[in-house]
Amino acid sequence: MSKIAYFECFSGASGNMILGALIDAGVHIETLRNELQKLNVTGFELVCTQVMRNGISATHIDVKTEETHAHRHLHHITKIIEQSSLDPQVKENAIRVFTRLAEAEASVHNTTPERIHFHEVGALDAIVDIVGAAIGLHLLGVDAIYVSPFSHGTGFVTCAHGTIPVPAPATVELLKGKPVRQTDIEAELVTPTGAAILSTLGTHFETPPPCQFNVVGYGAGTRELSIPNVLRLNIGELAANTLYDSDTVTVLETNIDDMNPQWFDYVFERLYAAGALEVFLTPAQMKKNRPGSLLTVILPAVARDAAIEILLRETTSIGVRWRETQRAKAQREFRAVETPFGKIAIKISQLGGQTVSVTPEYDECRRAAKQYDVPLKQVYQAALEAFNA
């Protein structure tokens, strides 16, 4: 089974909330303190207290430092991490987080990551938050990190650059392409540090598939809010499914009744080039009893926006629906067999290790049939006989 972490960001996420959740979920505070000493920097202290947030017991972490207005560039922070005696994977993950943070700040300020002069996020407490998060996740030994949609607050906050909107511009930049939800809470719920850690180290930004959670930890935010100001961290194992594979896909749909049907071929071609897994038409009865088609596209979530743009640009549709759905898939492998018409790939589908279907690849059979000037079904049959021999 795979061990997973699932962060539920219903009240946002910050660096100290992540640290608190990790400790509440089982990372020993003394072990974390000892690991952080490997940074070979002084002047900080981890203060760990148990608090209540709207009736929920949670761990609050306060990183107390002796620094005042410390500003660092990315290369300063990278040097501190690289010269430490931390585990190589912890070093790599921490540097990845800071690099993404520098890239986000550079985009906001129209400069380069190397020239970014970190303010709040370059201070020692932020370094401890980010490196501490990398250490904590490493100590928990998780194989995958799932993250829920990030909840944003509203309003304004004051920082080194003056008064800025919530969420902060760097936070918005870091969470591009990640699921978010807007609330009317007047507070900064997701900080740049929290966004950088979870958006960089997270491996899946969706609800986990069927799993068994056996540990739950709560990391407390500093402020009291109208909702529980906590970050929930679930630790568990994915349910082992030896029968079939599964994954999560996005389904796009749009109804079309006024388009030249010759155009569908071109639209399908564009959609497949954009990453679609399946594209198909279903007859539909439209308004005013017009015959039409329901165009359905199944694709990975990362290809959604590109596919929507194609549908709205290349068809007569003016609206697209989408939803996330899970699918079960037979376990598959490919094997090449020798036939009188050359090598042909065979797709073998299995359930729980038992073969349920064997299918020669159509494109390869078609190519061989044309090359040898024989019926397609003859090539198909030869491939099956070679497989069963």
FENTA-V372396 format. One record per backbone hydrogen bond with DSSP energy under -0.5 kcal/mol. NH is the residue of the N-H (numbers start at 1). CO is the residue of the C=O. E is the energy in kcal/mol with one decimal. If there is no record, write none. Layout:
nh:NH co:CO e:E
nh:NH co:CO e:E
//
This chain:
nh:4 co:236 e:-3.0
nh:5 co:144 e:-2.2
nh:6 co:234 e:-2.5
nh:7 co:146 e:-2.7
nh:8 co:6 e:-0.5
nh:8 co:232 e:-3.1
nh:9 co:7 e:-0.7
nh:10 co:8 e:-0.5
nh:11 co:12 e:-0.5
nh:12 co:9 e:-1.7
nh:13 co:189 e:-1.0
nh:18 co:14 e:-2.1
nh:19 co:15 e:-2.1
nh:20 co:16 e:-2.4
nh:21 co:17 e:-2.4
nh:22 co:18 e:-2.2
nh:23 co:19 e:-2.3
nh:24 co:20 e:-2.7
nh:25 co:21 e:-1.5
nh:26 co:23 e:-1.6
nh:27 co:22 e:-2.2
nh:32 co:28 e:-2.3
nh:33 co:29 e:-2.5
nh:34 co:30 e:-2.5
nh:35 co:31 e:-2.3
nh:36 co:32 e:-2.5
nh:37 co:33 e:-1.3
nh:38 co:35 e:-1.5
nh:39 co:36 e:-1.8
nh:40 co:37 e:-1.8
nh:45 co:64 e:-2.4
nh:47 co:45 e:-0.7
nh:47 co:62 e:-2.4
nh:48 co:46 e:-0.6
nh:49 co:47 e:-0.5
nh:49 co:60 e:-2.4
nh:51 co:49 e:-0.5
nh:51 co:58 e:-2.9
nh:53 co:56 e:-2.4
nh:56 co:53 e:-1.4
nh:57 co:55 e:-0.5
nh:58 co:51 e:-2.8
nh:59 co:218 e:-2.7
nh:60 co:49 e:-3.2
nh:60 co:58 e:-0.5
nh:62 co:47 e:-2.3
nh:63 co:61 e:-0.5
nh:64 co:45 e:-2.6
nh:64 co:62 e:-1.0
nh:66 co:43 e:-2.0
nh:72 co:118 e:-0.9
nh:74 co:116 e:-0.5
nh:76 co:73 e:-0.6
nh:77 co:73 e:-1.7
nh:78 co:74 e:-2.9
nh:79 co:75 e:-1.9
nh:80 co:76 e:-1.9
nh:81 co:77 e:-2.1
nh:82 co:78 e:-3.0
nh:83 co:79 e:-2.3
nh:84 co:81 e:-1.3
nh:85 co:38 e:-1.4
nh:91 co:87 e:-2.4
nh:92 co:88 e:-2.5
nh:93 co:89 e:-2.4
nh:94 co:90 e:-2.5
nh:95 co:91 e:-2.5
nh:96 co:92 e:-2.1
nh:97 co:93 e:-2.0
nh:98 co:94 e:-2.2
nh:99 co:95 e:-2.4
nh:100 co:96 e:-2.2
nh:101 co:97 e:-2.1
nh:102 co:98 e:-2.4
nh:103 co:99 e:-2.3
nh:104 co:100 e:-2.4
nh:105 co:101 e:-2.5
nh:106 co:102 e:-2.5
nh:107 co:103 e:-2.0
nh:108 co:104 e:-2.0
nh:109 co:105 e:-2.3
nh:110 co:106 e:-0.6
nh:110 co:107 e:-0.6
nh:111 co:106 e:-2.3
nh:115 co:112 e:-0.9
nh:116 co:112 e:-0.8
nh:116 co:113 e:-0.7
nh:118 co:72 e:-2.1
nh:118 co:116 e:-0.8
nh:122 co:119 e:-1.1
nh:123 co:119 e:-0.6
nh:123 co:120 e:-1.2
nh:127 co:123 e:-1.8
nh:128 co:124 e:-2.4
nh:129 co:125 e:-2.2
nh:130 co:126 e:-2.6
nh:131 co:127 e:-2.7
nh:132 co:128 e:-2.5
nh:133 co:129 e:-2.1
nh:134 co:130 e:-2.0
nh:135 co:131 e:-2.4
nh:136 co:132 e:-2.9
nh:137 co:133 e:-2.4
nh:138 co:134 e:-1.6
nh:139 co:135 e:-2.7
nh:140 co:136 e:-1.9
nh:141 co:137 e:-0.9
nh:141 co:138 e:-0.5
nh:142 co:137 e:-1.1
nh:143 co:3 e:-3.5
nh:144 co:3 e:-1.2
nh:146 co:5 e:-3.6
nh:146 co:144 e:-0.5
nh:147 co:204 e:-2.3
nh:148 co:7 e:-2.5
nh:150 co:179 e:-2.2
nh:151 co:9 e:-1.4
nh:152 co:150 e:-0.6
nh:152 co:181 e:-3.0
nh:154 co:185 e:-2.5
nh:157 co:164 e:-2.5
nh:159 co:162 e:-2.9
nh:162 co:159 e:-1.9
nh:164 co:157 e:-2.9
nh:164 co:162 e:-0.5
nh:166 co:155 e:-2.3
nh:172 co:168 e:-2.2
nh:173 co:169 e:-2.2
nh:174 co:170 e:-2.4
nh:175 co:171 e:-1.8
nh:176 co:173 e:-1.2
nh:178 co:175 e:-2.3
nh:181 co:150 e:-2.9
nh:183 co:152 e:-2.1
nh:187 co:185 e:-1.9
nh:189 co:187 e:-1.0
nh:191 co:13 e:-2.1
nh:191 co:189 e:-0.6
nh:195 co:191 e:-2.9
nh:196 co:192 e:-2.6
nh:197 co:193 e:-2.3
nh:198 co:194 e:-2.2
nh:199 co:195 e:-2.4
nh:200 co:196 e:-1.3
nh:201 co:197 e:-2.6
nh:202 co:198 e:-1.6
nh:203 co:145 e:-2.7
nh:204 co:145 e:-2.2
nh:206 co:204 e:-0.5
nh:212 co:237 e:-3.0
nh:213 co:211 e:-0.5
nh:214 co:235 e:-2.1
nh:215 co:235 e:-1.7
nh:217 co:233 e:-2.9
nh:219 co:231 e:-2.5
nh:220 co:59 e:-2.7
nh:220 co:218 e:-0.5
nh:221 co:229 e:-2.8
nh:225 co:223 e:-0.5
nh:225 co:227 e:-0.5
nh:230 co:228 e:-2.1
nh:231 co:219 e:-2.5
nh:232 co:8 e:-1.5
nh:232 co:230 e:-0.5
nh:233 co:217 e:-3.1
nh:234 co:6 e:-2.5
nh:234 co:232 e:-0.5
nh:235 co:215 e:-2.9
nh:236 co:4 e:-2.1
nh:237 co:212 e:-2.2
nh:238 co:2 e:-2.4
nh:239 co:210 e:-2.2
nh:242 co:240 e:-0.6
nh:245 co:329 e:-2.8
nh:247 co:327 e:-1.7
nh:249 co:325 e:-3.0
nh:250 co:299 e:-3.1
nh:251 co:323 e:-2.9
nh:252 co:250 e:-0.5
nh:252 co:297 e:-3.0
nh:253 co:321 e:-2.3
nh:254 co:295 e:-1.7
nh:256 co:293 e:-2.7
nh:263 co:260 e:-2.1
nh:264 co:261 e:-1.1
nh:265 co:262 e:-0.6
nh:266 co:262 e:-0.5
nh:267 co:263 e:-2.3
nh:268 co:264 e:-3.1
nh:269 co:265 e:-1.9
nh:270 co:266 e:-2.2
nh:271 co:267 e:-2.5
nh:272 co:268 e:-2.6
nh:273 co:269 e:-1.9
nh:274 co:270 e:-1.4
nh:275 co:272 e:-1.3
nh:276 co:271 e:-2.2
nh:277 co:298 e:-3.0
nh:278 co:298 e:-1.8
nh:280 co:296 e:-2.2
nh:282 co:294 e:-1.6
nh:284 co:292 e:-2.4
nh:286 co:284 e:-0.6
nh:286 co:290 e:-3.3
nh:289 co:286 e:-1.2
nh:290 co:287 e:-1.8
nh:292 co:284 e:-2.9
nh:293 co:256 e:-2.8
nh:294 co:282 e:-3.1
nh:295 co:254 e:-2.9
nh:295 co:293 e:-0.7
nh:296 co:280 e:-2.8
nh:296 co:294 e:-0.6
nh:297 co:252 e:-2.5
nh:298 co:278 e:-2.8
nh:299 co:250 e:-2.4
nh:300 co:275 e:-0.6
nh:303 co:300 e:-1.6
nh:304 co:301 e:-1.6
nh:307 co:303 e:-2.0
nh:308 co:304 e:-2.5
nh:309 co:305 e:-2.2
nh:310 co:306 e:-1.8
nh:311 co:307 e:-2.5
nh:312 co:308 e:-2.4
nh:313 co:309 e:-2.0
nh:314 co:310 e:-3.2
nh:315 co:311 e:-1.2
nh:321 co:253 e:-2.8
nh:323 co:251 e:-1.4
nh:325 co:249 e:-2.8
nh:327 co:247 e:-2.4
nh:329 co:245 e:-3.5
nh:331 co:350 e:-2.2
nh:333 co:348 e:-1.8
nh:335 co:346 e:-2.2
nh:337 co:344 e:-2.5
nh:339 co:342 e:-1.1
nh:342 co:339 e:-1.9
nh:344 co:337 e:-2.3
nh:346 co:335 e:-2.7
nh:347 co:359 e:-3.2
nh:348 co:333 e:-3.2
nh:348 co:346 e:-0.6
nh:349 co:347 e:-0.5
nh:349 co:357 e:-2.6
nh:350 co:331 e:-3.0
nh:351 co:354 e:-2.5
nh:352 co:243 e:-1.9
nh:354 co:351 e:-1.8
nh:355 co:353 e:-0.5
nh:356 co:349 e:-2.9
nh:357 co:349 e:-1.5
nh:359 co:347 e:-2.6
nh:361 co:345 e:-2.8
nh:365 co:361 e:-2.1
nh:366 co:362 e:-3.0
nh:367 co:363 e:-2.2
nh:368 co:364 e:-2.2
nh:369 co:365 e:-2.5
nh:370 co:366 e:-2.0
nh:371 co:367 e:-2.3
nh:372 co:368 e:-2.6
nh:373 co:369 e:-0.8
nh:374 co:369 e:-1.8
nh:378 co:375 e:-0.7
nh:379 co:375 e:-1.3
nh:380 co:376 e:-2.3
nh:381 co:377 e:-2.4
nh:382 co:378 e:-2.0
nh:383 co:379 e:-2.1
nh:384 co:380 e:-1.8
nh:385 co:381 e:-2.4
nh:386 co:382 e:-2.1
nh:387 co:383 e:-1.9
nh:388 co:384 e:-2.2
nh:389 co:385 e:-0.9
//
